[in-house]
Amino acid sequence: MAADDHGAVEALSHRMIGFSDALDWRPLLFVEPVIAERACALCGVVCGTAVRLSCAHTLCRDCYAECVEQGRICPLDQEPFSEDDLLRLDCSASYLGKRRVACWNAPSGCDFVGPVTSLLDHFKQCTFHTVSCPQCHFPVVRSNIVRHCRGGCCSRPATDTVAKNCQSRERDSIQQARDELKEALGKVSEELISLQSGLNQCREDIRATRATGTSCQHLLEGQALRLNALNALCTSSFTEERRTVEKVAADVAAMKLNSSLTNIEVSTLRSAQSTQSNQLIAATEEVSHNLVRFCGPKTFHWYVSDWAAMKATAHQGHTASSESPKWNAFGYNVTSFVQLEKNENRGLDFNCYFKIYAGSNDSELGWPFSKTVVFKIIHPKDKSKDITHKIDADNDRENNSFQRPTGTSNAGTGIAPLCTAGKLHGEGFIRDNKLHMLLQVKP
């Protein structure tokens, strides 16, 4: 048996791709630590081109491409990376062919250690290939099978070194499978906990929606009562006016007043009646507008999505923003928007703002805006950790952000910063790459 070195060696098992049709995807027992530095930290494969991230993890070209598609974040420590931070590691076929490996029969006693290029030639001539004993079924080195059988193999299977090694490998394999199953069950348990939390949140949201619906129903019933009362008032007023006109006409006929004077008085009465009718119609329309305005939603939930991409943008020195859909609060057309930006300590500040957009009912609203605005960051599991900030617009009436918009919208006003991205991550506010926000407008 030809070999470069002999004796017990510590080997690391890695697979190669793109070097040799005979050796690709076969586990090789490398004895040089430098190979571990070039192997992918995720799949363990050694390929011709690899990259080392700023967090010191090495990725093969396939795993790196997948990480780029998933937002340029290392899956092992969740650290973002950019193209400028990468160190490219090229590994040629000739370089890898010179690396030293142990024989595949090393567990059976072979002490061959040599370059990759000589492994196949050695393996063909290796004398440590094992076969299964036809009597005790233990693996035995082929060159020892005759001596093994003649020596009474069934009476001493436990003394066979190869058999012990095989049993040890089987135990290790079973232990590894058990550990992997335990880890998988742990992940399933975590997913079940997360799913239960999501269901609880949905149940709470449904309850809140029902409560809001009940409140709106009460408001509608109250407005309906007011409309009925107004309708009765209109009917009564019209009847009284008609009686007045009839009485005046009878008096004019009885007194035989001058026809021209009669025409003037009748015209005056009709004008007064028309004015009062118009006022009643205007009051009815006012109640209708108020019904729409006061029954509108006052609390709005929304989610900041793709949090990882916003964080990566902010780490690059740019301001990352996300804005909620527009919604109607007491007739005002409003939104909430947030920003992530890098601070002087190289951390990320989380800013929160309130904005008023131009609306079709602006001419009927009170200006400047004088309601109370509440921002809230909702924790997915622990409501005691919710982060809240309140703005009383009535105490800041000169603020341009609260005046009637002259263009599409006013500039936003709010708090910068409300907190930091580190606090949101550290205390578990981010779930499924989203952040739950609430905007509330109070009278």
TIZATI-692583 format. One record per residue: residue in one letter; x, y, z of N, C-alpha, C, O in turn. Coordinates in steps of 0.001 Angstrom, whole numbers, plus 500000, padded with zeros to 6 digits. Layout:
BEGIN
AXYZXYZXYZXYZ
...
This chain:
BEGIN
M500854498796500000500000500000500000500875501234500000501730501392500872
A500668502124499017501441503364498948500752504417499756499526504521499735
A501542505222500487500982506296501310502029507341501537503224507047501559
D501574508592501709502506509684501998502805509761503475503947510016503857
D501789509543504339501945509610505787501232508430506404500358507828505780
H501602508094507631500978506998508368500670507472509771501224508463510246
G499778506751510427499425507121511786498034507712511852497455508054510821
A497496507836513036496149508379513244496116509855512888496997510609513299
V495116510277512132494971511674511741493533512099512014492620511274512052
E493353513399512203492014513966512385491548514524511052492187515418510499
A490427514001510523489967514373509189488609515057509265487802514776510151
L488371515978508299487100516679508166486449516245506864487085516300505811
S485196515816506914484504515313505734483816516461505001482980517157505578
H484169516661503723483532517663502859483334517070501474484055516157501071
R482340517600500738482102517188499357482561518290498408482497519473498742
M483028517892497214483441518842496186482417518818495053481728517820494841
I482329519942494325481557519977493081482341520782492055482979521785492377
G482276520310490791482914521044489703484391520770489527485073521549488861
F484931519662490113486364519372489996486645518072489249487556518014488423
S485860517023489538486139515715488945484858514905488913484152514814489917
D484547514302487742483351513469487648483418512278488594482387511813489081
A484624511782488858484779510609489714484660510949491194484262510100491992
L485003512191491574485047512543492995483951513514493423483687513639494618
D483299514213492473482260515170492846481158514487493656480721513381493337
W480723515175494710479634514759495599479968513525496447479089512976497111
R481241513085496428481642511987497317482324512591498538483174513467498383
P481982512154499742482623512731500936484105512396500980484486511228500900
L484939513419501106486389513250501192486847513634502587486361514603503169
L487802512852503124488291513071504486489531513949504436490649513434504446
F489353515281504381490469516220504315491156516299505678490501516312506721
V492485516352505648493260516434506896493894517808507069494619518028508039
E493636518743506144494206520087506235493104521073506632492085521148505945
P493276521824507711492233522754508180491883523834507167490790524397507235
V492781524143506220492516525228505272491267524951504440490604525886503992
I490938523670504229489750523326503442488479523762504167487515524194503536
A488484523647505498487306524061506272487021525544506101485866525963506172
E488080526360505873487888527796505695487262528122504347486666529186504177
R487396527184503360486849527435502026485525526704501788484891526896500750
A485110525880502728483848525149502588482674526047502967482798526912503834
C481529525833502308480320526622502580479839526356504004479717525203504417
A479564527439504761479115527295506148477692526762506237477247526370507316
L476965526742505107475584526266505116475473524818504642474951523973505369
C475963524514503412475816523168502858477069522323502999477008521117502757
G478220522906503386479453522158503593480199521795502334481193521073502407
V479754522273501158480372521913499880481558522830499584481543524012499927
V482597522262498933483741523038498446483595523165496937483540522156496232
C483531524415496426483376524628494988484433525614494499485208526157495286
G484447525834493182485493526662492593485444528112493016486483528765493104
T484240528635493283484099530043493667483251530133494928482162529562494995
A483751530847495921483024531072497170483245532516497609484144533185497099
V482443533000498539482593534362499062482579534306500583481896533477501185
R483349535206501192483352535332502653482662536638503024483073537707502573
L481618536559503843480839537730504234481574538534505302482571538082505865
S481065539728505568481677540582506591481563539970507983482322540331508883
C480615539040508166480465538373509463481358537146509588481255536413510571
A482256536898508587483265535824508583482702534478508147483441533494508175
H481440534378507747480902533121507242481199532995505745481121533977505007
T481541531772505298481838531498503893480631530824503254480040529916503839
L480256531277502027479121530714501300479549530302499901480332531004499261
C479032529146499410479259528759498018478416529654497114477575530416497589
R478653529553495801477972530472494876476457530281494879475715531252494736
D475979529011495044474533528772495038473865529325496294472821529971496205
C474458529078497465473876529591498716473944531117498765473036531764499287
Y475036531700498214475150533161498176474054533767497304473445534769497680
A473798533160496133472753533686495244471390533649495930470595534576495778
E471118532588496679469846532490497401469740533568498480468674534152498670
C470860533837499198470849534877500236470607536261499629469932537091500238
V471150536517498438470934537804497763469452537980497450468899539064497636
E468803536906496970467372536987496659466527537197497913465445537779497841
Q467013536728499059466256536835500310466551538112501086466166538213502251
G467230539101500475467409540390501136468809540691501620468993541618502408
R469834539916501164471236540177501547471423540146503060471980541074503646
I470951539069503684471116538875505131471683537478505366471180536500504814
C472731537385506185473331536083506507472323535269507322471871535746508363
P471953534050506885470952533267507619471455532689508933470656532196509730
L472782532739509181473317532163510417473281533143511580473043532736512717
D473517534445511315473514535429512410472646536647512115472650537613512878
Q471878536605510975470935537673510614471619539018510394470984540062510546
E472920539010510035473627540255509782473504540625508299473718539767507443
P473162541894507969473104542307506562474507542428505963475482542657506679
F474594542272504639475886542425503961475667543122502623474559543124502086
S476725543708502097476668544381500800477780543841499907478673543132500370
E477715544185498620478697543696497649480101544163497995481071543449497738
D480224545350498575481554545892498883482222545171500048483439545260500209
D481440544452500870482001543790502053482501542376501762483040541734502663
L482343541868500542482634540465500247484111540238499951484786541110499403
L484610539049500322485954538589499956485772537329499113485276536316499607
R486173537388497832485980536260496927487119535253497102488293535620497144
L486741533969497204487703532879497387487613531952496181486616531249496017
D488650531943495329488692531072494160489556529857494465490653529989495009
C489065528686494119489761527427494413489864526631493118488857526112492637
S491072526525492539491259525843491259491309524334491457491526523848492566
A491103523593490353491153522134490414492549521644490774492697520668491510
S493577522322490254494952521905490562495273522124492037495951521304492657
Y494787523229492598495030523495494019494369522420494880494981521899495813
L493114522092494561492409521104495361492999519714495181493004518909496112
G493502519433493969494099518123493732495319517854494583495674516695494797
K495979518904495079497177518739495908496850518635497392497741518341498189
R495596518868497788495251518797499198495248517349499679494877516445498930
R495657517129500911495823515776501435494517515266502057493811515987502762
V494231513998501767493029513354502285493383511979502830494407511405502458
A492535511446503715492691510086504230491870509129503384490941509541502688
C492214507857503447491506506821502688490105506631503255489872506816504450
W489167506256502367487807505965502838487775504768503791486829504610504563
N488811503928503735488891502761504618489628503067505917490025502148506633
A489818504361506230490513504712507467489829504120508697490539503685509604
P488481504073508794487853503447509968488175501963510107488057501400511195
S488593501310508979488926499887509022490397499645509317490828498497509422
G491171500719509451492574500558509804493559501093508795494758501102509075
C493106501548507610494040502070506607494570503423507064493808504294507483
D495901503588506977496513504838507425497040505670506265497928506503506447
F496493505445505071496922506231503913496509507698504079495376507985504466
V497424508620503787497160510052503699497947510573502509499174510470502494
G497272511129501515497950511614500326497117512625499585496021512959500034
P497606513137498443496863514132497676495585513550497087495471512339496892
V494615514439496804493336514003496247493531513244494945492818512277494678
T494502513678494120494701513063492804495117511606492892494913510855491938
S495697511183494012496165509792494136495181508920494902495436507729495079
L494046509485495370493130508730496221492495507562495483492436506457496021
L492010507788494240491336506712493512492283505557493217491903504395493361
D493530505864492798494497504794492520494787503989493775494864502762493721
H494949504669494910495190503941496162493993503085496540494148501939496960
F492787503649496388491591502947496841491395501632496089490888500659496648
K491807501611494799491688500370494034492587499279494605492235498100494553
Q493759499662495155494734498695495655494670498533497173495403497712497724
C493821499284497860493781499266499321493410497871499827492508497231499286
T494099497409500853493874496068501420492941496095502622492789495087503312
F492311497248502880491447497360504055489962497434503691489150497884504500
H489601496998502480488185496909502147487522495867503039488121494830503327
T486298496128503477485612495211504388484513494436503674483919494912502707
V484254493212504183483167492364503693482379491888504907482846492010506039
S481205491354504679480372490858505775480632489376505988480582488596505037
C480907488982507215481152487573507541479870486771507305478812487166507796
P479931485652506565478723484865506282478156484163507510477033483660507473
Q478933484124508613478463483419509810477912484389510869476775484252511321
C478747485374511255478308486310512305477806487632511744477259488452512482
H477990487849510417477488489033509715478128490334510186477585491412509942
F479267490249510852480008491442511218480936491832510071481451490958509374
P481166493172509858482133493570508825483553493180509243483974493408510377
V484275492584508290485644492108508534486510492542507360486070492499506211
V487765492967507650488700493288506572488849492063505680489059490953506167
R488739492272504371488708491141503428489935490250503554489825489027503455
S491096490845503770492324490041503861492354489180505122493191488284505228
N491448489435506091491416488668507338490229487722507418490031487093508458
I489416487594506339488183486826506434488427485350506705487680484728507461
V489490484767506082489781483338506294490164483099507747489621482207508399
R491101483900508255491551483753509634490389484005510609490284483351511647
H489520484965510257488377485288511116487426484099511250486995483762512353
C487100483460510110486155482343510142486754481108510817486066480407511559
R488030480847510559488659479665511156488881479863512647488993478886513387
G488947481106513100489212481366514513487969481330515382488042481675516561
G486836480926514841485617480862515657484984482233515824484921482761516934
C484514482812514721484026484193514754482806484370515649482658485415516282
C481927483366515714480690483524516480480932483637517973480108484206518689
S482060483099518465482309483126519899482915484422520370482903484699521570
R483454485241519455484100486478519890483866487624518901484829488254518464
P482629487905518544482387489029517612482715490371518219483064491309517502
A482608490479519544482826491786520165484274492195520149484581493370520353
T485208491231519904486631491572519917487115492053518570488241492536518452
D486285491928517554486704492353516214486707493875516131485670494504516343
T487839494469515829487980495937515802487065496561514766486427497582515020
V487005495935513584486166496485512514484703496472512927483964497417512650
A484279495380513601482887495304514053482583496399515050481525497028515001
K483536496624515970483332497697516943483204499047516246482352499864516593
N484078499265515246484003500543514518482658500695513819482083501784513801
C482157499604513244480864499659512547479738499981513522478875500817513252
Q479771499281514689478743499557515693478800501005516163477774501655516363
S480033501494516336480191502883516778479605503851515760478929504816516115
R479882503570514465479343504456513419477817504413513396477158505435513209
E477256503189513594475798503075513605475201503850514775474190504538514626
R475850503730515967475354504482517124475423505988516869474500506735517192
D476567506418516270476704507848515970475628508307514999475066509393515141
S475345507449513992474320507813513004472949507928513658472186508851513372
I472644506963514554471348507006515251471263508234516146470229508900516209
Q472390508536516856472409509707517734472195510992516929471452511883517339
Q472875511065515756472729512255514913471289512398514423470731513496514412
A470685511254514009469292511303513547468364511745514670467426512510514446
R468637511248515904467807511644517043467928513143517326466933513818517590
D469180513660517266469387515092517508468682515931516454468061516947516769
E468784515490515174468120516240514098466605516225514288465935517237514079
L466065515055514692464621514972514924464203515867516082463159516517516027
K465034515900517149464736516750518297464738518218517893463874518987518314
E465732518609517061465801520003516605464588520357515751464023521443515874
A464188519403514862463024519656514006461754519801514835460921520664514557
L461604518948515865460426519052516738460414520369517494459357520958517718
G461624520838517894461699522136518563461229523262517662460519524169518098
K461644523195516363461210524235515422459706524183515215459046525219515133
V459154522946515130457700522814514970456975523409516176455947524069516028
S457526523168517385456917523734518594456929525253518555455943525897518915
E458068525838518110458141527297518015457125527834517016456483528855517265
E456978527135515868456008527583514863454584527508515415453763528385515144
L454291526453516195452952526331516783452672527464517763451565528001517810
I453706527824518556453536528941519498453268530234518732452394531018519105
S454047530453517635453858531668516830452473531693516200451822532737516152
L452021530511515707450691530433515093449604530726516120448636531426515823
Q449767530184517342448777530436518393448708531915518736447631532469518959
S449903532557518776449939533993519056449202534774517972448460535712518263
G449418534371516705448724535043515609447218534877515696446467535821515448
L446770533660516053445329533429516198444735534265517329443631534798517212
N445492534370518435445015535204519548444875536661519120443905537332519473
Q445871537151518344445808538537517878444612538748516955443922539764517041
C444368537761516054443209537870515156441906537908515955440995538671515635
R441826537069517009440613537062517823440399538412518499439277538915518564
E441500538998519006441375540314519646440966541384518635440155542259518941
D441540541307517411441170542285516376439691542166516013439010543172515816
I439195540914515926437779540713515593436881541286516686435856541906516405
R437287541066517946436498541628519053436481543149519001435444543778519214
A437667543743518708437729545204518624436847545717517485436179546742517620
T436853544980516344436027545390515199434544545320515550433765546195515173
R434161544264516282432754544152516684432349545293517607431252545840517498
A433269545649518533432963546751519453432790548057518681431898548852518972
T433676548265517674433566549476516848432247549483516079431594550520515959
G431854548292515549430592548203514817429396548516515704428447549174515277
T429450548035516952428355548328517897428267549822518184427175550386518244
S429435550464518361429452551909518616428859552676517435428073553604517621
C429243552280516215428702552951515023427190552744514923426454553644514521
Q426736551529515298425299551267515249424543552199516187423481552719515846
H425112552402517382424471553319518334424427554746517785423423555444517925
L425540555173517150425562556515516563424515556653515455423831557672515358
L424399555604514616423418555645513534421993555735514090421160556484513582
E421734554959515139420394555015515728420104556400516298418989556905516176
G421127557021516929420937558366517470420660559383516368419784560238516499
Q421431559276515264421218560209514149419848559977513494419202560922513042
A419410558698513448418092558417512873416987559079513696416030559623513146
L417134559026515022416151559695515882416136561198515625415076561821515570
R417359561784515464417416563230515197416764563571513851416068564580513732
L416994562719512835416381562970511522414855562867511597414145563655510973
N414360561902512356412903561779512511412316563016513190411254563509512809
A413040563510514215412564564716514900412583565916513956411671566742513960
L413656565995513137413751567102512184412649567015511136412090568034510730
N412334565791510698411264565615509718409919566064510299409119566704509616
A409685565721511565408437566153512213408380567672512322407328568284512136
L409558568281512635409607569739512736409304570391511393408571571378511323
C409879569829510319409623570386508974408135570298508623407541571257508131
T407553569136508886406127568956508565405262569938509346404341570545508801
S405576570086510643404804571009511484404954572451511004403984573209510968
S406206572827510628406450574203510177405713574493508881405113575556508722
F405760573529507942405066573749506668403557573877506883402912574707506242
T402994573077507764401546573148508036401171574498508644400169575105508267
E401995574960509594401733576245510238401824577385509234401010578309509260
E402825577318508342402956578372507332401751578389506392401257579454506023
R401285577204506011400135577152505109398890577750505772398120578467505132
R398706577454507032397565578025507751397678579544507832396684580258507703
T398911580034508050399104581489508129398735582162506814398065583195506797
V399184581561505707398879582138504384397374582142504134396822583123503636
E396719581041504483395269580974504263394533582022505094393573582637504631
K395003582216506342394353583203507206394549584612506656393626585427506658
V395785584893506176396051586217505605395194586448504373394639587531504186
A395088585419503526394271585570502311392809585851502665392150586670502024
A392319585163503689390925585390504108390735586803504655389733587464504383
D391736587254505443391644588606505994391681589651504890390951590641504940
V392536589430503888392632590394502777391320590452502012390841591526501648
A390749589281501775389471589267501047388388589964501852387583590713501298
A388365589720503162387325590323503993387477591824504068386479592544504056
M388683592308504145388926593742504305388957594465502962388985595695502929
K388953593722501850388964594307500503390065595354500372389825596479499933
L391273594964500761392413595874500645392783596090499200392320595399498292
N393616597054499028394096597368497686394815596154497099395637595518497759
S394486595850495844395041594647495210396569594663495157397215593629495328
S397137595846494919398603595910494836399239595618496188400259594933496276
L398602596165497272399118595916498620398997594435498967399887593843499577
T397879593861498562397673592429498818398758591589498147399305590665498748
N399063591928496879400095591170496138401456591263496823402194590282496907
I401779592492497323403081592678497987403172591822499245404180591157499486
E402083591848500063402115591087501316402199589584501055402943588866501724
V401419589116500063401456587684499735402850587281499253403367586224499617
S403453588153498418404804587860497914405811587786499054406697586932499076
T405644588732500024406563588739501177406432587458501990407428586871502411
L405184587032502205404966585803502972405543584587502253406149583714502872
R405345584545500943405894583408500188407424583384500242408037582321500339
S408035584586500176409500584669500257410004584176501615410989583443501705
A409290584605502684409684584160504033409549582647504160410398581972504741
Q408421582123503581408219580675503642409326579936502884409819578906503344
S409715580472501710410775579843500915412112579861501655412871578892501629
T412384581017502330413644581133503101413695580109504220414718579458504431
Q412577579967504943412540579014506056412684577584505544413337576753506175
S412057577300504379412172575954503800413620575648503436414116574548503682
N414294576642502843415709576443502474416567576205503706417483575383503678
Q416275576919504787417045576735506022416847575328506584417792574700507062
L415605574843506520415339573491507011416050572443506163416588571469506690
I416050572645504845416757571704503950418254571709504242418893570658504277
A418812572924504453420250573033504770420568572325506080421600571665506200
A419667572466507072419891571789508360419875570275508180420668569561508795
T418949569781507318418896568339507050420191567844506422420723566806506815
E420700568600505435421964568217504794423115568256505788424007567408505735
E423108569242506705424166569345507728424192568091508594425257567544508881
V422993567636509014422920566421509830423445565221509042424142564368509593
S423106565158507741423573564047506908425088564025506823425708562967506937
H425701565229506614427175565299506557427783564874507882428768564136507920
N427177565354508984427715564992510304427615563493510535428483562895511173
L426536562879510006426387561434510147427558560698509514428090559750510092
V427961561138508319429095560507507640430381560745508396431203559845508561
R430543562005508864431809562360509523431972561686510872433050561176511178
F430930561674511679431095561166513046430998559655513125431365559086514153
C430520558973512085430464557515512102431704556901511477431826555676511457
G432624557701510967433844557176510366434757556552511407434613556816512600
P435706555716510957436627555066511909437561556070512557437963557049511928
K437910555825513829438822556703514560440139556016514890441107556660515293
T440162554682514710441373553905514988441726553093513754440856552455513161
F443010553112513356443430552455512121444673551608512391445700552118512840
H444565550289512107445715549380512232446389549232510858445702549129509842
W447693549221510827448421548949509580449766548321509921450191548334511076
Y450432547772508911451687547037509120452814547614508248452632547875507059
V453971547803508872455193548161508135455779546851507623456281546047508409
S455719546627506295456170545358505731457611545461505233458167546551505103
D458211544270504954459585544158504441460564544920505328461356545731504848
W460497544646506631461343545333507610462828545139507307463612546079507434
A463224543915506903464645543640506657465194544536505547466314545035505654
A464405544746504469464864545599503379465006547053503842465963547729503467
M464054547538504658464165548901505196465423549044506053466129550050505976
K465691548033506860466864548091507744468152548107506920469081548853507231
A468207547273505857469396547246505013469608548594504321470740549064504209
T468521549213503857468627550533503210469153551576504184470011552383503826
A468643551564505417469093552537506418470553552320506795471275553290507024
H471006551066506864472405550783507198473352551328506120474513551622506408
Q472865551460504895473678552003503813473719553530503824474331554136502944
G473081554154504804473113555611504927471933556313504295471903557544504271
H470959555578503781469774556187503167468601556133504152468570555292505050
T467636557045503968466432557047504802465406556095504204465022556250503045
A464957555112504981463954554142504538462590554548505105462469554830506297
S461551554577504233460226555058504649459146554041504305459313553217503406
S458016554114505049456825553315504766455608554111505238455609554640506349
E454552554202504387453371555010504707452116554152504669451990553259503831
S451183554428505587449925553687505648448988554156504526449215555215503941
P447930553374504216446895553868503302446163555072503916446166555253505133
K445537555892503057444755557029503540443452556525504163442885555533503704
W442979557208505206441691556864505799441029558115506364441687559137506556
N439716558035506633438918559187507035438709559173508539438174558212509092
A439139560255509203438957560395510651438268561729510923438873562789510763
F436982561673511341436189562876511595436129563778510363436063565000510491
G436151563173509156436084563934507918437436564323507353437512564730506193
Y438510564212508130439854564570507665440493563372506967440356562239507428
N441191563621505854441865562586505064443311562483505545444122563352505223
V443659561433506316444946561389507020445685560083506742445093559099506297
T447022560095507019447860558888506979448892558971508096449069560008508737
S449562557851508305450723557789509213451891557228508417451704556311507618
F453104557763508618454277557176507953455453557149508911455553557966509827
V456355556175508675457513555962509555458792556017508731458770555856507511
Q459924556252509430461232556310508779462268555593509639462191555595510868
L463247554975508958464442554426509606465648555180509057465825555262507842
E466489555737509949467680556423509487468802556235510499468570556100511701
K470038556229509972471207555967510808471503557192511663471457558322511176
N471814556960512968472148558058513869473661558174514037474418557438513403
E474104559104514898475531559363515067476263558173515676477475558045515499
N475558557304516387476192556149517023476162554914516125476407553801516590
R475858555110514825475782554032513841474630553068514116474567551983513538
G473715553474515006472486552721515208471398553265514286471655554167513489
L470190552726514390469083553144513532467952553713514388467441553046515288
D467562554987514086466437555630514767465141555302514044465116555229512816
F464051555101514804462724554847514250461861556085514508461532556387515656
N461491556808513426460715558046513514459277557789513070459034556950512202
C458317558516513667456899558313513363456225559665513125456437560599513899
Y455397559790512041454798561064511647453314560892511299452840559796511003
F452591562050511349451170562144511005451026563163509873451636564231509930
K450222562847508836450106563741507676448635563896507290447866562936507331
I448248565152506906446889565445506448446918565668504939447708566470504441
Y446045564950504202445903565114502760444654565959502454443721566025503254
A444663566594501293443498567353500848442328566397500611442516565307500071
G441106566809501020439931565970500861438763566749500272438799567976500187
S437719566013499864436569566654499213435695567439500196434912568290499772
N435816567167501507434979567847502504435736568908503293435248569365504327
D436927569315502825437758570235503603437051571560503886437267572158504940
S436209572026502961435547573322503156434527573282504296434130574331504803
E434099572085504702433108571955505755433732571625507109433017571503508103
L435052571480507160435732571080508398436287572287509136436450573364508561
G436572572092510413437182573152511215438690573184511024439333572135511073
W439267574349510808440715574521510638441214575617511576440519576610511787
P442406575450512139443310574307511930442810573039512603441943573080513476
F443385571891512173443091570590512776443390570647514278444472571086514669
S442437570205515137442617570380516588442339569101517372442018569159518559
K442460567941516714442210566680517412443486566199518118444553566797517982
T443347565117518865444489564464519528444887563235518714444047562394518394
V446176563139518381446701562043517562447559561140518452448409561619519203
V447324559823518357448083558848519159448766557859518216448104557199517414
F450132557757518319450884556718517620451084555551518585451290555761519780
K451024554323518070451300553168518930451982552072518121451555551736517016
I453073551510518704453727550322518151453260549146518997453515549103520200
I452574548188518367451930547096519098452846545881519160453322545399518132
H453091545384520387453896544165520564453029542951520230451886542886520682
P453541541972519442452702540848519008452287539905520121451340539138519947
K452979539940521282452669538983522341452349539652523676451507539150524420
D452993540763523995452873541385525319452423542838525163453228543697524806
K451143543119525428450617544474525246451212545464526232451154546672526002
S451786544973527331452404545897528290453669546543527722454152547542528256
K454206545972526638455407546526526012455080547508524887455994548074524286
D453784547722524588453412548647523509454058550018523736454121550507524864
I454538550632522640455176551953522698454179552986522164453681552838521048
T453876554044522956452830555013522607453373556438522679454190556761523541
H452901557292521751453220558725521790451971559507521368451289559114520422
K451664560620522067450448561397521814450812562822521412451726563424521976
I450075563361520415450235564751519963448884565455520107447888565002519542
D448843566562520859447613567349521021447697568540520065448353569540520358
A447021568419518915447097569469517901446511570787518394446899571846517902
D445589570750519352444963571972519856445970572864520580445759574071520700
N447069572268521065448113573047521746449183573549520782450130574212521205
D449045573242519495450046573649518498449331574130517239449624573664516138
R448399575057517402447524575483516305448255576260515222447740576389514111
E449470576792515524450231577534514514451037576609513603451597577065512606
N451102575335513924451877574371513137451274574263511732450082573997511580
N452111574472510706451632574416509319451055573047508963450211572936508074
S451515572005509661451034570657509352449565570482509712448926569548509226
F448998571377510574447610571255510995446686572237510259445491572288510551
Q447223573015509311446389573947508546445714573207507392446072572073507077
R444745573856506775444072573241505623445071573107504468445732574086504120
P445198571896503857446174571712502774445861572608501580444710572722501158
T446905573242501041446755574042499828447166573262498593446844573663497474
G447867572163498775448256571293497675447701569895497906446603569726498437
T448481568890497495448051567500497694448000567133499161447069566459499601
S449011567578499940449058567251501367449946568248502085450697568998501461
N449851568244503413450768569014504254452018568198504544452051566992504301
A453055568868505069454228568144505550453849567381506816452980567818507570
G454495566249507049454190565444508218454731566061509501455704566815509475
T454097565739510620454580566157511940454502564962512869453589564146512748
G455451564842513804455456563689514694456616563734515659456945564794516192
I457250562572515892458351562464516860459508561724516216459315560675515601
A460715562268516355461915561664515797463054561775516810463529562884517052
P463515560670517416462971559333517179461938558951518218461918559476519331
L461050557991517812460131557403518784460839556309519588460581556145520780
C461739555554518922462573554540519577463670554166518592463900554899517630
T464354553045518805465409552586517905465059551219517334464271550467517907
A465679550912516166465469549599515559466013548497516458465470547393516493
G467086548797517184467646547807518100466659547419519189466555546244519542
K465933548399519727464923548109520765463796547252520197463334546315520849
L463349547579518963462268546813518352462683545364518126461890544449518351
H463949545143517671464430543778517478464637543079518816464220541936519002
G465288543779519745465652543159521012464449542744521843464517541742522555
E463351543485521773462178543181522602461096542424521843459988542254522352
G461408541959520614460501541052519914459316541701519236458276541061519083
F459440542984518814458318543633518117458187543145516671457089543194516115
I459272542676516046459251542280514640458803540826514550459386539952515192
R457759540566513746457289539205513528456959539026512052456243539832511459
D457499537941511462457293537658510034457729538838509174457090539143508168
N458831539512509572459396540627508799458422541809508722458480542582507766
K457510541969509730456536543056509745456492543702511127456858543087512129
L456028544975511158455859545722512411454419546233512465453967546908511539
H453694545914513550452274546275513704452169547696514269452678547971515356
M451501548610513524451333550005513924449842550317514121448972549673513536
L449575551330514970448207551805515185448219553332515192449068553953515831
L447255553936514466447063555391514478445655555666514999444679555121514484
Q445556556514516021444256556829516628444060558341516649444962559087517030
V442864558789516234442515560211516252441340560378517210440283559776517025
K441542561216518249440519561434519264439966562855519140440674563755518688
P438683563065519544438096564409519472438847565396520356438486566572520413
